[in-house]
Amino acid sequence: MSGNARIAKPSMEREAVKGSRPLRVAYFGHDAGDAAIRRRVRGFEDDGVTVTGFMMRRGDVQPTEWKNIDLGLTADGAFLQRIRQVFSGAAIAAAQMEDLAKADVIVARNLDMLACAFLAKHKAGLDTPVIYESLDIHRLLCRQDLIGKALRRLERSLLRRTIGLIVSSPAFLRNHFERYYPGQYRAFLVENRLAAGAEYGPRPVPEAPAADRPMRLGWVGVLRCQRSFDMLCGLADQFPDTLEIHLYGVPARREIPVFEPEVSKHPNMVYHGRYKSPEDLSELYGHLDLVWAGDFMEAGFNSVWLLPNRIYEGGYYCVPGIAPVGTETAQWISRHRGGFEVAEPLETTLPSLISRLANEPSGIFACAGALAKCPVEDFVQPPGFLSDLLGEVLSEGAAE
């Protein structure tokens, strides 16, 4: 097996794998209500793939747009509880033998769901091939103590039994998979671009920020970084008349335990709550001049390596991003000339950048114009991308 990531290309061989009917996927996900899960399932279905979800949840049971087998309740950050739920979830999935056995392939998102999928497959006596989708490298996997080593042994064991590894950033390969499991996987790069087939509205024609209102900076997605939150609160204090901070998404309560009370202290800071993707994206990004794309929840590791959804969403709607120097996100922004990099100490350099842009917004306009010139495929997956990827993985897996 090769340890090098490749971007999947259309392959005629996939017709031999799936025959005359659509491919069928059993998708093991960590949270049926997560916007990124919804985007992935929708992406598969837009490409003609039939999806049955086998998913945990982080709250009450909610209706889904796909057929979903509820694997039970988990809590964000509750590691031991999630381990227990892996075993009970596997038993629930195996009990749905008819639905699980129909799948041509299992796709499992993150390590706990990969373990759940293999347990369910074993309990059901199936030989369905499995693809590992790793879109975050959890901090526990990066530890050098007994816990980290034990988790990496588990990941290595399961990874070697998969037919493919999907990652959303090449830095995950360079810094984790190539370091710990060289030659033990076949990787495919699937960036966090917007799903094909959805309606996102027309791309805007960039305009200079209006001079008669404050500049608008957004933080969009899973709001999980205390340092980012503290810096944005600091910006709100420093620029009460020239800057508005707009927060969209769901705060991670374990990471930011005091959220709404802090927001309420700042008149120029607004929390808009949960949003739907893609339905709300056009209005959301149409309201912003800049988007904060930094993350420090797993500083030095996953936070440096990831490529978040918000840079692709912002790129499509021509909203420049801001990211810390030395991160994969900053390199992406630099390649697209679509935003600004800030160096440490950010508590000093970020306010300096905001002050400069507030006084001279032409820099925002120039970056927005550069994003507008980028091809749509930089931000939105082409139709057929995911179905072609599954076909290629299955074809190569069958050939081994």
Secondary structure, 3 states (H helix, E strand, C coil): CCCCCECCCCCCCHHHHHCCCCCEEEEEECCCCCHHHHHHHHHHHHCCCEEEEEEEECCCCCCCCCEEEEEEECCCCCHHHHHHHHHHHHHHHHHCHHHHHCCCEEEEECHHHHHHHHHHHHHHCCCCCEEEEECCCCHHHHCCCHHHHHHHHHHHHHHCCCCEEEECCHHHHHHHHHHHCCCCCCEEECCCCECCCCCCCCCCCCCCCCCCCCEEEEEEEEECCHHHHHHHHHHHHHCCCCEEEEEEEEECCCCCCCCHHHHHCCCCEEEEECCCCCCCHHHHHHCCCEEECCCCCCCCCHHHHCCCHHHHHHHHCCCCEEEECCCHHHHHHHHHCCEEEECCCHHHHHHHHHHHHHHCCHHHHHHHHHHHHCCHHHCECCCCHHHHHHHHHHHHHHHC
